[in-house]
Amino acid sequence: MRNIYAYSFMISSVGFDVIGHFDHFMIAYGGDTLAGVTKLAACMQALGDAAGALPLYRRVLKSSERMFGKEHPDTLIVANNLANCMRALGDSARALPLYQRAADWLESLFGPEHPTARTVRANCDQLEREVAASTDRTASTKPG
């Protein structure tokens, strides 16, 4: 168990260094940097550090939009990953529009039966159900 915590700390430390030098890495390595930082963010989130992964996902999304465009499949997958991270941190209000955008564009690009489009749509639908259930619970507990 100690190794997991040490590894998580090491990844977090590297993650902050990556943010500090992100622009340099982008100039030197371009799209490979995006893929590497996305994997780093995914590892951090899997190890329970969603808060540490969040700035990495945000930076990758911004750079991916700039490099490839907002409707590029890679950008849309990063948007889904950022939404997953936001959802894990309890930020449904910001996650839902990202899921919706990614799901809508992936379905228009590949069709609704494409595996990636289906996964992202399922994420979106699940969060919509969670938000609706939360809203219903809140409304039913209000006096009046």
N, C-alpha and C positions, 0 to 999 in steps of 0.2 A: 504494500500500500504506500510506503514511503516513496517508492520510485515514481508512482503516479503523481504525487504532490511535487516532487522535485522536477519532474518532466513538465508539469503544468507551469511551475514557476519559471523554468527555462524558456518555455514557449512564450509566456507573458513578457519576459524580458526581451526576447528577440522581437516579439510583436511590436513593442514600443519603439525599438530601434528601427524596425522596418518603416513605421510611420514617419520617424524622423528623417529617414533617407529615401522615402518613397519616390520622390521626383528623380533623384539620381538613378535609382534602379530602373525606373521607367525609361529614361533616356538610354541607359546602357542595354537593357534587356527587353523592353517593350512588353508585348503580350505575355511573354513567359513570366514576367513579374506579376501580372494580374493572376495568372493561374497559381503561382506559388503562394501569393499572399492570400488568395481564396482558400487554398488548402490549409494554410496556417490558421486562418480564422476558423475554419471548420474543426480543426484539431482543438483549438482553444475552447470553442463552444462545446465540443464533445466531452472535454475534460471539466466542464462546469463553469467556464469563464466566459459566459455570453457577454458580459459587460466589457471584457477586454477584446472580444471579437468584433463588437459593434463598430468601433471606428475603422477597423480594417475593412469590413464589408462596405461601409459607407465610402471609403476612399476608392476601393476597387470599383464600386458602381459608378462613381463620378468619372473615373478614368475610362471605364469601359464605354460609358455613354459618349465621352469625348472621342475615343478612338474608333468605335464601331457604330455608334448611333444608338438611340433609345429603343429601337425595334429589333436590334440584332439578337439572335437567339442566345448568345453568350451573355449579353447584357441582361436579358430577361431572366436567365437562370441566376445571375448574381442578385437581381432584384428579389427573386424568390428566396434566396439564401438570406438576404438581409431581412426580409419579412419574417422568416423563421426565427432569426435571432431576436428581432423586436418582439415577436410573439412570446418567446421564451422569457423575455424580460418584462412581460405584461403590458407592452405598448401596442395593444390591438388597434388603436385609432390610427397609428402610422403604418402598421403592418398591412391592414386590409387594402388600402389603395395600391400598395406595391403588388400584393397578390393579384388583385383584379387586373391591373395593367399587364402583368406578366402572363396571366392566364388568357386574357383576351387576345393578346398579340400572338402568343404561341399557338392558340387555336386557329387564328387567321392564317398563320404561316404554314402550319403542319396539319391542320385539321384536328377536331376534338378527340379523335381516337389515338393520336400520337402519344406514346408513353409519357414523355415529358410534359406535354400539354395536359394530360389526364392527371398527373401527379400534382402539378401546380393548381389546376382547377379544384382538385380534392382538398388541397391546403386552404384555398380560398373559401370553398363551401363550408369546410369545418369551422374556420374562424367566424364566418358569418353566422353559423348556427350557435356558436359559443357567445357571440355578442348579442344575438337575439335572446338567448336564454338568460343572459345576465341582465338585459334590459327588462325582460319579463319579471325576473325575480325582484329587481329594484322597484318596478311599478307596483307589484303586489304587496310590497312591504310598506309602501307610503300610506299614511293615514288619509282617510277622506272618502 
